[in-house]
Amino acid sequence: MAADETAADETATVGTANGGRANGGRATDAAAADGIRATAQGTAPAPLSVLDLVTVGSGHTATDALRTSVGLARLTESRGFHRYWVAEHHSMPGVASSSPAVILAHLAAHTDRIRLGSGGVMLPNHAPLVIAEQFGTLEALAPGRIDLGLGRAPGTDGATAAALRRTAGLHEGADDFPEQLAELTRFLDDDFPDGHRYRRIHAVPGPVQATSPGGVQSRHRPPVWLLGSSGFSARLAGLLGLPFAFAHHFSAQNTVPALDLYRESFRPSAVLSEPYALIGVSVLAADDEREARRQVLATGLNMVRLRTGRPGLFPSPEEAEAHTFSELEREFVDSWTANIVHGSADEVRTGLDDLHKRTGADELMLTSHAHRGELRLRSYELVADGYGLPTAG
């Protein structure tokens, strides 16, 4: 693939992403200390984590959705989930996660131990310095608990992306991703070389406060993850020795090829001595299997609206049942929902076990979509119960 050839060519440019760490580039695996590698809890086949899109259902408000996120973060922290990520999306009424850094700061104030991060921040939408400042601030608010997941897609449609970036050259941002990543990493580590135009510019909060006279600030900064739904980021993450997160929940057909490419491309780094990959998985467990199916149908209608340029609030099951799907829409819904692991707690556990066997993912990041917030919380509770995760911690 041409894109992957570009990724290989740019490896030298972004070399600081795997070795220029604030700790001086450790030769040994730093992943456990940085919270990258996790340990499975209970009988789960891999560590479990959360991806939250802050879903807003019809008849509900963004305030309702954000309150649900706080409750979900507290619940999953108490049940032994490893990390909790929010994803950047724009111009989607049913998704209230346009500002991950703001949401993460709020969640940091309501949790104590669970890792918090972006799944992800879309790097081409932002100046690297701004991201370094935002996540340096988050690291100061919740030391040692922050992940910085980065994507190269816009997280929205082309027109909205143009408004965000103030340019019509949308492919330019994605094509420049390796250079943007290198610049961001330099800001995070505060290690631009002498003579560089940004040598005297510092991301604050950040490592410069540790090296300033009287500085006692930790030089630790959030670990960087690369996110993707195809081969480009998989190969780039492998070449740089970075952890990789794959969007199985909306690109299931590419999951195994992308993970294989990541593992084949992997080069040990100061961050990781061996590959580490998580996958995002759509999951909905319910006490009533019929209710799980109804909510999944609503997810299908939501995606039909989104894919046809009519995004709205997440529909209720009643709206979905009343909708007359065209033959083409029905085919799309059947294809989309086939990748949602749903049903009773036992069915979901079996589905996740099978998915783990097929992919060999090091971590499963679960995302649950339902019209009502309490159903989303209940889904994670049932998964935790099904795997015997801790009931308090």
Secondary structure by P-SEA (a helix, b strand, c coil): caaaaaaaaaccccccccccccccccccccccccccbbbbccccccbbbbbbcccccccccaaaaaaaaaaaaaaaaaacccbbbbbbbccccccccccaaaaaaaaaaccccccccccccccccccaaaaaaaaaaaaaaccccbbbbbbccccccaaaaaaaaccccccccccaaaaaaaaaaaaaaccccccccccccccccccccccccccccccccbbbbbbbcccaaaaaaaaabbbbbbcccccccaaaaaaaaaaaaccccccccbbbbbbbbbbbbcccaaaaaaaaaaaaaaaaaaaaccccccccaaaaaaccccaaaaaaaaaaacccccccaaaaaaaaaaaaaaccccbbbbbbbcccaaaaaaaaaaaaaaacccccc
